[in-house]
């Protein structure tokens, strides 16, 4: 059973989950990468497109934990999430 989405911006229930390209700044701030086919909430009512907070955290943790020198200018979301991590988890995230 899929999760019922409502827009975090306008509250509408007319939200679709689609795959879109997003651009993400690397943790060291040296450049950004295009992450293709990223799950994205798209609100039909207000037109807002965004990633849920849990996904933002997953992407940021993954970018922090991988060897970023192996990243090109673009990567598929699934490929990014499957890249080997240098550490098991983000030990600098004290919210866990």
N, C-alpha and C positions, 0 to 999 in steps of 0.2 A: 504494500500500500504506500503510495507516494505522499509526501508531506504537502499539506495545503499551504501554499504561499500567499502572503499578503504583502503588499508593497510597504517597505520601510519608510517611504517618503510621503505617500498620500493615503495609505491604508486600504487601497483597492484590492479586491480579491482577483482581479483580472491580470494575473502575473504568469508569465510563461518562463520555463527554464530552457535556455538556449545556449549554444556554444559560440563564443565570440573571442576576438583577439583583445588582449589587454596589454598595456605597457607598464612595466614594473621597474622601478629604480632598484639597483643592486644595493645591498646593505652598506657598502663602502662609499656609495654615492658617485662612483666613477662613470657610470653609464646606465642606460635602461635596456631591457630586453623585451621583445614582443613575445608574449605567451599566447599561442594560438589554441583555439578550441577550448577555451576556459569556460566552465559552467558559469552562466550569467543569468541573474534574475532580470527579466525584461517586463516592465509594467506597461500594459496596453493603454491604461488610462492617462498616466502623466508622462510616459515616454522615458522614464528613468531606467538606466541599465547599471547594475552594480553586482558585486560579489557579496555574499553573506559574510558576516564577521568571522565565522568559523573557517571559511575558505580563505579569507585574507590571512588569517593566522597560519594556516597550513602552508600557503605559498611563501609567506615571509620566513617561517621556520625552515622550509626546504631550501630556500635561497641562502639562508644563513649557514646551513649545515653541509652544503655540497661544495665541491671544488669548482668555483665559479669561473676559473680560467678555462674550463672545458665548455662553457656556454658560448654559443655564437650570438648573433644579433636576434635570432628568433629560435623558439623551441615549442613543440607541442606540449600542452598541459600534461598529458599522460606521460610523456617522455621525461619532463621535468620531475614529476612526482616519483618516477621510478629510478632516478639517478642515485647512485650510492652516496650515502652520507659519511662524512668524516667522523661525526659523533652520532651516538644513538638518539640524542635529543638535545634541545637547546637548553644548556645548563645556565644560560644567562637570562632566561625568562623566569622571573620569580612569581608569575601569576599562576603557575601550575601547582 
